[in-house]
Amino acid sequence: MRSGAKVAVVGGVFVVVAGGVAYGGYTLLGGGDDNTPAKKTGPPTAEEVQETTKDFFAAWASGDAAKAARLTTDAAAAEPLLAGYRTEAKVSDAEFTAGETLGSKVSFSVRATVTHESTSKPWSYASELTVVRGVKTGKALVDWKPTVLHPKLTKGATLKTAPASAPPIKAVDRNGKELSKEAYPSLTAVVDALRKKYGAAAGGTPGVELVVSSPDENVADHTLLALTEGKPGELKTTIDAAVQAAAEKAVQGAAAQAGKGAGQASVVAVKPSTGEIRAIANSPAGGYNTAMLGAQAPGSTMKIVSAAMMLEHGLVKGADTKVECPKTVQWNGRTFENLKQFELADPTFRQAFARSCNTTFIKAIKPLTGKGVAGTALGETARKYFGIGLDWKTGASSYDGKVPESGGTETAASYIGQGKITMNALTMASISATAKHGTFKQPVIVPQSLDDRELATATPLPAATADTLRALMRADATGGSGQKAMAAVPGDKGSKTGSAEVGGQTKSNSWFTAFAGDLAAAAAVQSGGRGGESAGPVVAQVLKAG
């Protein structure tokens, strides 16, 4: 500990005071000798957990970043962050109080003061650390992760207090209604991203803030504390507050219904005729924007694109083309089957699509193997007509889907939305919007005129193909697997259900995409099961609100 630091037992509590920094919370146990112990093995003892935590907090509190870092499993990574706690985050004093200890995991709270020039403000938060046995030394060490310093700190990011890089914004919906983070928590990450990109253009003035500074220019800084308030500029978005409110409520309900081990849901709504995004919602809200940045297999919702590819290659002529729907089908020695091995006798393409017959899509596409395009045709259709993977410039960060070239059994899996295909609620909502409108309109959350950015474009669907896709989706919504979910949605409507088995989950992810009038939406519910049961009601609630 640095010279000048005082160590004492006050009321049975260990206290360190050095330069105005204090640590409190552990009972000081009896001391030991100064002999270097033999290398130990096995999990740290309760006493080792307590002593290591005490020593780490004491070094951190005294500002001795090097010493604190040596008490961790990764001193090289820990030291600059611990040093930056004072020099960059400008924490002028802090008190660390240990809370519950569960085995080797210790929770703790921090009460601090952040000072920039002549302005100071209190700051408090909670975090946790874990004590492990050092592999080389056998010593008990803090298992270093950036989250030890602060739970919002990610790899490569830093804590920084300074005038904000961008002024705050007042985001409003298309009708001028404020989209506050309190009323619409799912928009927190989106508004932060919009602020980083458009804050200066919106006309506000920056304040002084403590932020988690992101190393990625596409990821917005996360404000932890505002020392002085900036003046926000107003930024108009394409969001519709009523549709957004319905989306927020819908994903919360779906996540709760999915239950323990699941609990993640996302939805996006898009206007087909313009590409304007009307709603973006995630549960849990306020964290990672899965709706726009997620990347998972979309299951049978991808059959919309597969159907377009089949039409383009002449494998079917239209919705009433006769197809096959056996219980199972073979592809390169692997057996693919329908749900519960159902089969349809002499069905039309419309009927097979509405029942989501996997074997229809796999069996009908087999002729493409002889042409050498079985592994590339789906991706080409997705890019050409639906704009998938074309670097969308929505105004905020987004993942724009991926349909890679495939081989072997992955090719067959891709036709039913599995394999290496990855999508999210945004891309699947856009696919439905394209089917409804007939032409891809790149989704946007702020007007293109705001910065004259170049939007992605795609070839319009052939009229007959667009007509057939709408007919297939209408059949699903009115008499197929999507009928129950879409029953209460009025007007012209179409849908497609999907479920996707990912990463050995015991229950598949639920997907659903649909259109009604001039609004399209898609939802995904982690471990939600069949598409019509979990994701379907989410989409239906959003469409009814629009």
C-alpha positions as CSV (number, residue, x, y, z in Angstrom):
1,M,0.0,0.0,0.0
2,R,1.3,3.5,-0.8
3,S,2.9,5.4,2.0
4,G,0.5,7.7,3.8
5,A,-2.3,5.2,3.6
6,K,-3.9,4.4,7.0
7,V,-5.1,1.0,8.0
8,A,-7.3,0.5,11.0
9,V,-10.1,-1.6,12.5
10,V,-13.1,0.6,13.1
11,G,-16.1,-1.2,14.7
12,G,-14.8,-4.5,13.4
13,V,-14.7,-3.2,9.8
14,F,-11.5,-3.0,7.7
15,V,-11.0,0.6,6.4
16,V,-8.4,2.0,4.1
17,V,-8.0,5.8,3.6
18,A,-5.6,7.1,1.1
19,G,-5.9,10.4,-0.7
20,G,-9.6,10.7,0.1
21,V,-10.4,7.1,-1.1
22,A,-12.0,4.7,1.3
23,Y,-12.9,1.0,1.4
24,G,-15.2,-0.6,3.9
25,G,-17.0,-3.8,4.3
26,Y,-14.9,-6.8,5.4
27,T,-14.2,-7.8,8.9
28,L,-10.5,-7.9,9.5
29,L,-9.4,-11.4,10.4
30,G,-6.3,-12.3,12.5
31,G,-3.0,-11.8,10.7
32,G,-0.5,-14.4,9.7
33,D,3.2,-14.6,9.3
34,D,5.3,-13.3,6.4
35,N,6.6,-16.6,5.2
36,T,5.9,-17.4,1.6
37,P,3.4,-20.3,1.5
38,A,3.9,-23.3,-0.7
39,K,2.1,-23.3,-4.0
40,K,-1.5,-24.2,-3.3
41,T,-4.0,-26.1,-5.5
42,G,-7.8,-26.5,-5.6
43,P,-10.4,-23.8,-5.2
44,P,-9.6,-20.8,-3.0
45,T,-10.7,-21.1,0.6
46,A,-13.3,-18.7,2.1
47,E,-10.4,-17.0,4.0
48,E,-8.4,-16.6,0.7
49,V,-11.5,-15.1,-1.0
50,Q,-11.9,-12.6,1.8
51,E,-8.2,-11.7,2.0
52,T,-7.7,-11.4,-1.8
53,T,-10.8,-9.2,-2.1
54,K,-9.7,-7.0,0.8
55,D,-6.2,-6.5,-0.7
56,F,-7.6,-5.9,-4.2
57,F,-10.0,-3.2,-2.9
58,A,-7.3,-1.6,-0.8
59,A,-4.9,-1.3,-3.7
60,W,-7.7,0.0,-6.0
61,A,-8.9,2.4,-3.3
62,S,-5.4,3.8,-2.7
63,G,-4.8,4.4,-6.5
64,D,-2.1,1.8,-6.8
65,A,-3.2,0.4,-10.1
66,A,-0.1,-1.8,-10.6
67,K,-0.5,-3.5,-7.2
68,A,-4.2,-4.0,-7.7
69,A,-3.5,-5.5,-11.2
70,R,-1.0,-7.9,-9.8
71,L,-3.8,-9.3,-7.7
72,T,-5.7,-10.3,-10.8
73,T,-5.4,-13.1,-13.4
74,D,-4.5,-10.6,-16.2
75,A,-2.3,-7.7,-14.8
76,A,-1.6,-6.4,-18.3
77,A,-5.2,-5.9,-19.2
78,A,-6.3,-4.8,-15.7
79,E,-3.7,-2.1,-14.9
80,P,-4.6,0.5,-17.6
81,L,-8.3,0.2,-16.7
82,L,-7.7,0.5,-13.0
83,A,-5.3,3.5,-13.6
84,G,-7.9,5.1,-15.9
85,Y,-10.5,4.9,-13.1
86,R,-8.8,8.1,-11.7
87,T,-7.1,9.6,-14.7
88,E,-9.8,9.1,-17.4
89,A,-13.0,8.4,-15.5
90,K,-11.8,11.1,-13.0
91,V,-13.2,9.4,-9.9
92,S,-11.9,11.6,-7.2
93,D,-12.9,9.4,-4.3
94,A,-14.7,6.1,-3.9
95,E,-15.9,3.7,-1.2
96,F,-16.2,0.0,-1.8
97,T,-18.6,-2.1,0.3
98,A,-18.7,-5.8,0.0
99,G,-22.1,-7.5,-0.1
100,E,-23.0,-11.1,-0.4
101,T,-20.4,-13.8,-0.9
102,L,-21.4,-17.0,-2.7
103,G,-18.5,-19.4,-2.8
104,S,-15.7,-17.5,-4.6
105,K,-18.1,-14.8,-6.0
106,V,-18.3,-11.5,-4.2
107,S,-20.8,-8.8,-4.9
108,F,-19.9,-5.2,-4.0
109,S,-21.2,-1.7,-4.2
110,V,-19.4,1.5,-5.0
111,R,-20.1,5.0,-3.8
112,A,-17.9,7.6,-5.6
113,T,-17.5,11.2,-6.6
114,V,-16.6,12.1,-10.2
115,T,-14.9,15.4,-10.7
116,H,-14.2,17.3,-14.0
117,E,-12.5,20.7,-13.5
118,S,-14.7,22.5,-11.0
119,T,-17.7,20.2,-11.3
120,S,-18.3,17.2,-9.0
121,K,-21.2,14.8,-8.8
122,P,-21.9,11.6,-6.8
123,W,-21.9,8.3,-8.6
124,S,-22.9,4.8,-7.3
125,Y,-23.2,1.4,-8.8
126,A,-22.9,-2.3,-8.0
127,S,-20.6,-5.0,-9.5
128,E,-19.1,-8.3,-8.6
129,L,-15.8,-10.2,-8.8
130,T,-14.7,-13.8,-8.5
131,V,-11.6,-15.1,-6.8
132,V,-9.8,-18.1,-8.5
133,R,-6.6,-20.0,-8.0
134,G,-3.7,-18.7,-10.2
135,V,-2.6,-21.5,-12.5
136,K,1.2,-20.6,-12.4
137,T,1.5,-19.2,-8.9
138,G,-1.2,-21.1,-6.9
139,K,-2.2,-17.7,-5.4
140,A,-5.8,-16.6,-4.9
141,L,-6.4,-13.9,-7.6
142,V,-9.3,-11.8,-8.8
143,D,-10.5,-13.3,-12.1
144,W,-10.1,-10.2,-14.3
145,K,-12.9,-9.1,-16.5
146,P,-13.7,-5.5,-17.4
147,T,-17.0,-5.9,-15.7
148,V,-15.2,-6.0,-12.3
149,L,-14.5,-2.3,-12.8
150,H,-18.1,-1.6,-13.9
151,P,-20.8,-4.0,-15.1
152,K,-21.3,-2.0,-18.4
153,L,-17.6,-2.1,-19.3
154,T,-16.9,-4.4,-22.3
155,K,-13.7,-5.6,-23.8
156,G,-11.8,-2.8,-25.4
157,A,-14.0,-0.1,-23.9
158,T,-12.9,2.4,-21.3
159,L,-14.5,4.7,-18.7
160,K,-14.1,8.4,-19.6
161,T,-15.3,11.7,-18.2
162,A,-15.1,14.6,-20.6
163,P,-17.4,16.9,-22.7
164,A,-19.6,14.6,-24.6
165,S,-18.5,13.7,-28.2
166,A,-22.1,14.4,-29.4
167,P,-24.8,16.6,-27.9
168,P,-27.9,14.9,-26.5
169,I,-30.9,14.5,-28.7
170,K,-34.6,14.5,-28.2
171,A,-35.8,11.7,-30.5
172,V,-39.4,12.1,-31.7
173,D,-41.6,9.9,-33.7
174,R,-43.0,10.6,-37.2
175,N,-45.7,12.8,-35.6
176,G,-43.4,14.7,-33.3
177,K,-44.1,12.8,-30.1
178,E,-41.0,12.4,-27.8
179,L,-39.6,8.9,-27.7
180,S,-38.2,9.0,-24.1
181,K,-36.2,6.1,-22.8
182,E,-38.5,5.8,-19.9
183,A,-41.6,5.4,-22.0
184,Y,-39.9,3.3,-24.7
185,P,-37.0,1.5,-23.0
186,S,-36.4,-0.7,-26.1
187,L,-35.2,2.4,-28.0
188,T,-32.4,3.1,-25.5
189,A,-29.7,1.6,-27.6
190,V,-31.2,2.9,-30.8
191,V,-31.4,6.5,-29.5
192,D,-27.8,6.3,-28.2
193,A,-26.7,5.2,-31.7
194,L,-28.6,8.0,-33.3
195,R,-27.1,10.5,-30.9
196,K,-23.6,9.4,-31.8
197,K,-24.2,9.7,-35.5
198,Y,-26.6,12.7,-35.7
199,G,-26.3,14.6,-32.4
200,A,-24.2,17.4,-33.8
201,A,-26.5,17.8,-36.8
202,A,-29.6,18.0,-34.6
203,G,-28.5,21.3,-33.2
204,G,-27.9,20.6,-29.5
205,T,-24.9,21.5,-27.3
206,P,-22.9,18.8,-25.4
207,G,-22.6,18.5,-21.6
208,V,-19.9,16.8,-19.5
209,E,-20.5,13.1,-19.1
210,L,-19.0,9.9,-17.7
211,V,-19.4,7.3,-20.4
212,V,-18.4,3.8,-21.4
213,S,-16.4,4.8,-24.4
214,S,-16.8,2.2,-27.2
215,P,-13.8,1.3,-29.4
216,D,-16.2,0.6,-32.2
217,E,-17.3,3.7,-34.2
218,N,-20.6,1.9,-35.0
219,V,-21.4,1.4,-31.4
220,A,-22.6,4.4,-29.4
221,D,-20.9,5.4,-26.1
222,H,-23.1,4.6,-23.1
223,T,-23.7,7.5,-20.6
224,L,-23.3,6.5,-17.0
225,L,-23.4,9.9,-15.4
226,A,-24.1,13.5,-16.6
227,L,-22.1,16.0,-14.6
228,T,-23.5,18.9,-16.6
229,E,-26.6,18.7,-18.8
230,G,-26.2,19.5,-22.5
231,K,-28.9,21.0,-24.5
232,P,-30.6,18.4,-26.7
233,G,-31.4,18.9,-30.3
234,E,-34.5,17.4,-31.9
235,L,-34.2,14.4,-34.2
236,K,-37.2,13.1,-36.1
237,T,-37.4,9.4,-36.7
238,T,-39.7,7.1,-38.7
239,I,-41.0,5.4,-35.5
240,D,-44.7,5.5,-34.8
241,A,-45.2,5.9,-31.0
242,A,-48.5,3.9,-31.0
243,V,-46.9,0.9,-32.9
244,Q,-43.8,1.2,-30.7
245,A,-45.9,1.0,-27.5
246,A,-47.6,-2.1,-28.8
247,A,-44.3,-3.7,-29.7
248,E,-42.8,-3.0,-26.3
249,K,-45.8,-4.6,-24.6
250,A,-45.9,-7.6,-26.9
251,V,-42.3,-8.6,-26.5
252,Q,-42.5,-8.3,-22.7
253,G,-45.4,-10.6,-22.7
254,A,-43.8,-13.1,-25.1
255,A,-40.6,-13.2,-23.1
256,A,-42.4,-13.8,-19.9
257,Q,-44.5,-16.6,-21.4
258,A,-41.4,-18.3,-22.8
259,G,-40.3,-18.8,-19.3
260,K,-37.0,-19.6,-17.5
261,G,-34.1,-20.3,-19.8
262,A,-35.6,-18.2,-22.6
263,G,-36.9,-14.8,-21.9
264,Q,-35.6,-13.0,-25.0
265,A,-37.9,-11.6,-27.6
266,S,-37.6,-9.0,-30.4
267,V,-39.8,-7.5,-33.0
268,V,-39.5,-4.9,-35.9
269,A,-42.3,-3.3,-37.9
270,V,-41.6,-1.8,-41.4
271,K,-43.8,0.1,-43.8
272,P,-43.6,-1.8,-47.1
273,S,-44.2,1.1,-49.5
274,T,-41.4,3.2,-48.1
275,G,-39.1,1.0,-45.9
276,E,-39.7,3.3,-42.9
277,I,-39.2,1.5,-39.6
278,R,-42.3,1.9,-37.4
279,A,-41.2,0.0,-34.3
280,I,-38.2,-1.8,-32.8
281,A,-38.6,-3.6,-29.5
282,N,-36.6,-6.1,-27.4
283,S,-37.1,-7.9,-24.2
284,P,-35.1,-7.4,-22.0
285,A,-35.3,-3.7,-23.0
286,G,-32.4,-1.3,-22.9
287,G,-29.7,-3.8,-23.6
288,Y,-28.4,-5.4,-26.8
289,N,-30.5,-4.5,-29.8
290,T,-31.2,-8.1,-30.9
291,A,-34.0,-6.9,-33.2
292,M,-31.6,-5.1,-35.5
293,L,-28.2,-6.8,-34.7
294,G,-29.2,-10.4,-33.9
295,A,-28.0,-13.2,-36.2
296,Q,-29.8,-16.5,-35.9
297,A,-31.4,-19.1,-38.2
298,P,-34.9,-17.9,-39.0
299,G,-36.5,-21.3,-39.7
300,S,-39.4,-21.7,-42.1
301,T,-40.0,-17.9,-42.4
302,M,-37.2,-18.2,-44.9
303,K,-39.5,-20.2,-47.1
304,I,-40.7,-16.9,-48.5
305,V,-37.3,-16.4,-50.2
306,S,-37.1,-20.1,-51.0
307,A,-40.5,-19.9,-52.8
308,A,-39.2,-16.9,-54.8
309,M,-36.1,-18.9,-55.8
310,M,-38.2,-21.9,-56.9
311,L,-40.4,-19.6,-59.0
312,E,-37.3,-17.9,-60.6
313,H,-35.8,-21.3,-61.5
314,G,-39.1,-22.7,-62.9
315,L,-39.4,-25.4,-60.2
316,V,-43.0,-24.3,-59.6
317,K,-45.1,-22.2,-61.9
318,G,-47.4,-20.6,-59.3
319,A,-49.4,-21.0,-56.2
320,D,-51.6,-23.8,-57.7
321,T,-48.8,-25.9,-59.1
322,K,-49.0,-29.5,-57.8
323,V,-46.1,-30.5,-55.5
324,E,-45.2,-33.4,-53.3
325,C,-45.3,-33.4,-49.5
326,P,-44.1,-36.8,-48.2
327,K,-43.4,-37.4,-44.5
328,T,-39.6,-37.5,-45.1
329,V,-37.1,-36.8,-47.8
330,Q,-33.4,-37.7,-48.2
331,W,-30.6,-35.4,-49.1
332,N,-27.0,-36.7,-49.2
333,G,-27.9,-39.5,-46.8
334,R,-29.6,-37.2,-44.2
335,T,-33.3,-37.5,-43.5
336,F,-35.4,-34.4,-43.3
337,E,-39.0,-34.5,-42.1
338,N,-42.1,-32.5,-41.5
339,L,-43.4,-31.7,-38.0
340,K,-44.5,-34.9,-36.5
341,Q,-44.0,-36.5,-40.0
342,F,-47.2,-35.2,-41.4
343,E,-47.9,-35.6,-45.1
344,L,-50.2,-34.1,-47.7
345,A,-51.7,-36.0,-50.6
346,D,-51.4,-34.3,-53.9
347,P,-51.2,-30.8,-52.5
348,T,-50.8,-27.5,-54.4
349,F,-47.8,-25.2,-53.6
350,R,-50.2,-22.9,-51.8
351,Q,-51.3,-25.7,-49.5
352,A,-47.8,-27.0,-48.8
353,F,-46.6,-23.5,-48.0
354,A,-49.6,-22.9,-45.7
355,R,-48.8,-26.1,-43.8
356,S,-45.1,-25.3,-43.8
357,C,-44.2,-28.6,-45.5
358,N,-40.4,-29.0,-45.3
359,T,-40.2,-31.9,-47.6
360,T,-41.9,-29.9,-50.4
361,F,-39.1,-27.4,-50.5
362,I,-36.3,-29.8,-50.3
363,K,-37.7,-32.4,-52.8
364,A,-38.7,-29.8,-55.4
365,I,-35.2,-28.1,-55.4
366,K,-33.3,-31.3,-56.0
367,P,-33.1,-30.6,-59.8
368,L,-30.8,-27.6,-59.0
369,T,-28.0,-30.0,-58.0
370,G,-27.7,-31.2,-61.6
371,K,-27.3,-27.6,-62.7
372,G,-24.6,-26.9,-60.1
373,V,-26.5,-24.0,-58.4
374,A,-28.1,-25.8,-55.5
375,G,-25.8,-24.2,-53.0
376,T,-25.8,-20.6,-54.4
377,A,-29.3,-20.0,-55.8
378,L,-31.0,-19.1,-52.5
379,G,-28.3,-16.5,-51.6
380,E,-28.5,-15.0,-55.1
381,T,-32.3,-14.6,-54.8
382,A,-32.0,-13.2,-51.4
383,R,-29.6,-10.5,-52.5
384,K,-31.1,-9.8,-55.9
385,Y,-34.8,-9.3,-54.9
386,F,-34.8,-8.9,-51.1
387,G,-31.6,-6.9,-50.5
388,I,-30.2,-9.3,-48.0
389,G,-26.5,-8.6,-47.2
390,L,-26.3,-5.3,-49.1
391,D,-24.9,-3.1,-46.3
392,W,-28.1,-1.3,-45.3
393,K,-27.7,2.2,-44.0
394,T,-30.7,2.4,-41.8
395,G,-29.3,5.4,-39.8
396,A,-28.4,3.1,-36.9
397,S,-26.3,0.0,-36.7
398,S,-27.9,-3.1,-38.2
399,Y,-27.0,-6.6,-39.3
400,D,-28.5,-7.1,-42.7
401,G,-28.7,-10.9,-42.9
402,K,-26.6,-13.6,-44.5
403,V,-27.3,-16.4,-46.9
404,P,-23.9,-18.0,-47.6
405,E,-23.1,-20.5,-50.3
406,S,-23.7,-24.0,-48.9
407,G,-22.8,-27.6,-49.6
408,G,-23.9,-31.1,-48.7
409,T,-26.8,-31.4,-46.3
410,E,-26.5,-27.7,-45.3
411,T,-27.9,-26.9,-48.7
412,A,-31.1,-28.7,-48.0
413,A,-31.3,-27.2,-44.5
414,S,-30.9,-23.7,-45.9
415,Y,-34.1,-24.0,-48.0
416,I,-36.0,-24.3,-44.7
417,G,-34.1,-21.5,-42.9
418,Q,-31.5,-23.6,-41.1
419,G,-27.9,-24.3,-41.9
420,K,-25.7,-21.2,-41.9
421,I,-28.4,-18.7,-42.7
422,T,-28.7,-15.9,-40.2
423,M,-31.4,-13.2,-39.9
424,N,-33.1,-11.0,-37.3
425,A,-36.5,-9.4,-36.8
426,L,-35.4,-6.5,-39.0
427,T,-34.4,-8.5,-42.0
428,M,-37.4,-10.9,-41.8
429,A,-39.8,-7.9,-41.5
430,S,-38.2,-6.4,-44.6
431,I,-38.7,-9.8,-46.5
432,S,-42.4,-9.7,-45.8
433,A,-42.5,-6.0,-46.7
434,T,-40.8,-6.8,-50.0
435,A,-43.3,-9.6,-50.7
436,K,-46.2,-7.3,-50.0
437,H,-44.9,-4.3,-52.0
438,G,-43.2,-6.2,-54.7
439,T,-40.0,-4.1,-54.5
440,F,-37.4,-4.0,-51.8
441,K,-37.3,-0.7,-49.9
442,Q,-34.3,-0.5,-47.6
443,P,-35.4,0.0,-44.0
444,V,-34.6,3.4,-42.5
445,I,-35.1,4.9,-39.1
446,V,-34.2,8.4,-40.0
447,P,-35.0,10.1,-43.4
448,Q,-32.4,9.7,-46.1
449,S,-32.5,13.4,-46.6
450,L,-30.9,13.9,-43.2
451,D,-27.5,13.0,-44.5
452,D,-27.9,12.0,-48.1
453,R,-26.6,8.5,-47.4
454,E,-26.8,6.0,-50.2
455,L,-29.5,3.3,-49.6
456,A,-29.3,-0.3,-50.8
457,T,-31.4,-1.1,-53.8
458,A,-32.6,-4.4,-55.3
459,T,-34.3,-5.7,-58.4
460,P,-38.1,-5.5,-58.2
461,L,-39.8,-8.9,-58.0
462,P,-41.4,-10.1,-61.2
463,A,-45.1,-9.3,-61.0
464,A,-46.1,-12.9,-61.2
465,T,-43.6,-13.9,-58.5
466,A,-44.9,-11.1,-56.2
467,D,-48.5,-12.1,-56.8
468,T,-47.6,-15.7,-55.9
469,L,-45.8,-14.8,-52.7
470,R,-48.7,-12.8,-51.5
471,A,-51.1,-15.6,-52.4
472,L,-48.9,-18.1,-50.4
473,M,-48.7,-15.8,-47.4
474,R,-52.5,-15.1,-47.5
475,A,-53.1,-18.8,-47.4
476,D,-50.9,-19.2,-44.4
477,A,-52.7,-16.3,-42.5
478,T,-56.2,-17.4,-43.4
479,G,-56.1,-21.2,-43.4
480,G,-52.6,-22.4,-42.5
481,S,-50.1,-22.4,-39.6
482,G,-50.4,-18.7,-39.1
483,Q,-54.2,-18.6,-39.0
484,K,-54.7,-18.7,-35.2
485,A,-52.2,-15.8,-34.6
486,M,-53.6,-13.7,-37.4
487,A,-57.3,-14.3,-36.7
488,A,-57.8,-10.9,-35.0
489,V,-55.8,-8.9,-37.6
490,P,-58.2,-7.1,-40.0
491,G,-57.9,-6.5,-43.7
492,D,-55.6,-7.9,-46.4
493,K,-53.0,-10.0,-44.5
494,G,-50.4,-12.7,-45.1
495,S,-47.9,-14.5,-42.9
496,K,-45.3,-17.2,-42.5
497,T,-44.4,-19.2,-39.3
498,G,-41.1,-20.6,-38.4
499,S,-39.2,-22.5,-35.8
500,A,-35.4,-23.0,-35.7
501,E,-33.3,-25.4,-33.6
502,V,-30.1,-23.6,-32.6
503,G,-27.1,-24.8,-30.6
504,G,-28.6,-27.9,-29.0
505,Q,-31.5,-26.0,-27.4
506,T,-34.2,-28.3,-25.9
507,K,-36.9,-26.0,-27.4
508,S,-36.7,-24.3,-30.8
509,N,-36.7,-20.6,-31.3
510,S,-40.1,-19.2,-32.4
511,W,-40.2,-17.0,-35.6
512,F,-43.1,-15.3,-37.3
513,T,-43.4,-12.7,-40.1
514,A,-46.5,-11.1,-41.6
515,F,-48.0,-8.1,-43.4
516,A,-51.4,-6.4,-43.0
517,G,-52.2,-3.4,-45.1
518,D,-49.1,-1.2,-45.5
519,L,-47.3,-2.6,-42.5
520,A,-45.1,-5.7,-42.1
521,A,-43.5,-7.1,-39.0
522,A,-41.4,-10.0,-37.8
523,A,-40.7,-11.4,-34.3
524,A,-38.4,-13.9,-32.8
525,V,-38.7,-15.5,-29.3
526,Q,-35.8,-17.4,-27.9
527,S,-36.9,-21.0,-27.0
528,G,-40.4,-20.0,-27.8
529,G,-41.3,-23.2,-29.7
530,R,-43.6,-23.1,-32.7
531,G,-43.8,-19.9,-34.6
532,G,-47.5,-19.4,-34.4
533,E,-47.6,-19.9,-30.6
534,S,-45.0,-17.4,-29.3
535,A,-43.8,-15.0,-32.1
536,G,-47.1,-15.0,-33.9
537,P,-49.1,-13.2,-31.2
538,V,-46.3,-10.6,-31.0
539,V,-46.5,-9.8,-34.7
540,A,-50.3,-9.7,-34.6
541,Q,-50.4,-7.2,-31.7
542,V,-48.0,-4.9,-33.6
543,L,-50.0,-5.2,-36.9
544,K,-53.2,-4.4,-35.1
545,A,-51.7,-1.2,-33.6
546,G,-50.6,-0.1,-37.1
